[in-house]
Structure formats: structure tokens, C-alpha cells
Amino acid sequence: MTSAGDGPDRRAELASRLDRVESRITAACAAAGRDRADLTLVVVTKTYPAADVGILAELGVRHVGEARHPEAAEKVTACADAGRAGLTWHFVGALQTNKAAAVADYADLVHSVDRLKLVTALNRGAERAGRTVQCLVQVNLDPDAARVGTGGRSGASDETLSAVVDAVSQAPSLSLRGVMAVAPIDADPAEAFGRLAAVATEVAAAHPGADLVSAGMSEDLEQAVAAGATHLRVGRAVLGERPPLG
Ligand SMILES: *Cc1c(COP(=O)(O)O)cnc(C)c1O
């Protein structure tokens, strides 16, 4: 955990980093002939304190991403207590089935839905909470299937993707909104996001309204914008380097 604090220095640092990311997004939109308004920046605050989320909210950030439960739940509660209503919470990390119901209690969108058991568990949790959880199906873009499940590069495979998509679309307390992916390590992100775009087009054709594409992180947001992403998940470029995840 960093102890970044919430003093004026941290505020200035986050403001300047956020400005730089915003400039990158604007430039990428201009290069791709896209409208900035069609992109949502999700600032991924995992490992950073709720105080940072508070500063980001004051700086105009409305979409916050978290990757681990219960860290995410604690921050949602802290921010609600601090009167930071109006934030939309995105759960973007690999999600264990036994934590799905808890996440369905507070996540507005879950980007990492990649298997049938998770669909069942999320739906049950959302139903119990009396909520509808928006879901993106995570697509595995790593051609080396042996790496699936290692290093967090998870996602539905070619074989299972359509079953997961259909299950989400039929789950009464879930809403299918689109697809998500992480570019594989060592891959060309432009090529990988191009493949995601092809999958996204198929999913949206079969499921009107499921047209969100979550792609792009600190290192590859430009390629994601060029490939048609609607949601960028940016952590380090806004918050600074994280200590290695345990
Ligand atoms: C942490 C994380 C991000 C943000 O990554 P950065 O490299 O910090 O921008 C995006 N997506 C997922 C799934 C993550 O876990």
C-alpha cells in the first residue's frame, strides 16, 4: 500500500498526471478521427487509498476502476461515507466465483466476466441485492492458451465466448454491455485490439446495446482508441507506479 496522503502535493500530482492522460486521449482521438465524448476514462485506483479517489472525484473523474475484493468494497464504502456519490464503480480484475456475489453488491459494471460459473454467481448476487449489474465479457486475446489463468491474462476463449455472452444476455439481473480485453504481454496491442474489435462487432450485432469495448491501459491507450475502444482503464499513468501486486 502506498501512503500517498491527501495533501496539496498529491492533488497537484494527480491533476497534472490526469491532464497528461487527457492530452494523450485527445491526441489519439484526433489521430483516429474520433469524438472524445465517445470515450470513457476509467481511472483504476487499485492499491491506492480512498483519499486518492476523493481527489480524483474533485478533479472531475466520474468512473473509478478496482481490481480486487475486498479492497474495492472498502473504498466504495469510504467514498460513499465521504459523500462521493455520483461515482460509477467498475470492477476490472480477475474475479473468483466465491467473491462474485459480494462484488455484485457494489460494482456498477464488471469488465471481467469470462466463465459460466461466474455469470451464475454474479446474477445470484445481483438478484439478492435487488440490482442490475452491467457486464462486459472478457475475451482472451493470448494465442498461447497455456498462459490463460496465469498472470491475470484471463478471459473467455474462442470456444467458450459465445456461451458466456449468451448466458449474460439471458441472466435476469445482469445486463450485457459489451466486451473487454487486456493486450497479451509481448503482443502488438494494435493487432490484439483489432481482434477484439472484430469480436465486439459480432457481439453487438447479435445483442443490440452490447456495444461497449473496454481496452487500453496506461501503456497502450492510443492503440485502443485507434481500434475503437469506448472505455480505457488507466491506472499508473494517473496515479503513479504501484508497488508490485502481492
Ligand atoms: C490494473 C489494471 C488496469 C490499469 O493498468 P495500468 O497499467 O496501471 O494502467 C487495467 N485493467 C486491468 C484489468 C487492471 O487490473
Ligand as a Chemical Component Dictionary entry (heavy atoms), coordinates in Angstrom:
data_LIG
# 
_chem_comp.id                   LIG 
_chem_comp.type                 NON-POLYMER 
_chem_comp.pdbx_formal_charge   0 
_chem_comp.three_letter_code    LIG 
# 
loop_
_chem_comp_atom.comp_id 
_chem_comp_atom.atom_id 
_chem_comp_atom.alt_atom_id 
_chem_comp_atom.type_symbol 
_chem_comp_atom.charge 
_chem_comp_atom.model_Cartn_x 
_chem_comp_atom.model_Cartn_y 
_chem_comp_atom.model_Cartn_z 
_chem_comp_atom.pdbx_ordinal 
LIG C1 C1 C 0 -4.572 -2.557 -13.060 1  
LIG C2 C2 C 0 -5.405 -2.762 -14.255 2  
LIG C3 C3 C 0 -5.513 -1.778 -15.243 3  
LIG C4 C4 C 0 -4.723 -0.479 -15.201 4  
LIG O1 O1 O 0 -3.407 -0.790 -15.543 5  
LIG P1 P1 P 0 -2.279 0.370  -15.614 6  
LIG O2 O2 O 0 -1.151 -0.330 -16.284 7  
LIG O3 O3 O 0 -1.994 0.748  -14.209 8  
LIG O4 O4 O 0 -2.828 1.471  -16.416 9  
LIG C5 C5 C 0 -6.347 -2.012 -16.320 10 
LIG N1 N1 N 0 -7.035 -3.166 -16.426 11 
LIG C6 C6 C 0 -6.968 -4.145 -15.504 12 
LIG C7 C7 C 0 -7.750 -5.389 -15.701 13 
LIG C8 C8 C 0 -6.148 -3.976 -14.394 14 
LIG O5 O5 O 0 -6.068 -4.958 -13.476 15 
# 
loop_
_chem_comp_bond.comp_id 
_chem_comp_bond.atom_id_1 
_chem_comp_bond.atom_id_2 
_chem_comp_bond.value_order 
_chem_comp_bond.pdbx_ordinal 
LIG C1 C2 SING 1  
LIG C2 C3 SING 2  
LIG C2 C8 DOUB 3  
LIG C3 C4 SING 4  
LIG C3 C5 DOUB 5  
LIG C4 O1 SING 6  
LIG O1 P1 SING 7  
LIG P1 O2 DOUB 8  
LIG P1 O3 SING 9  
LIG P1 O4 SING 10 
LIG C5 N1 SING 11 
LIG N1 C6 DOUB 12 
LIG C6 C7 SING 13 
LIG C6 C8 SING 14 
LIG C8 O5 SING 15 
# 
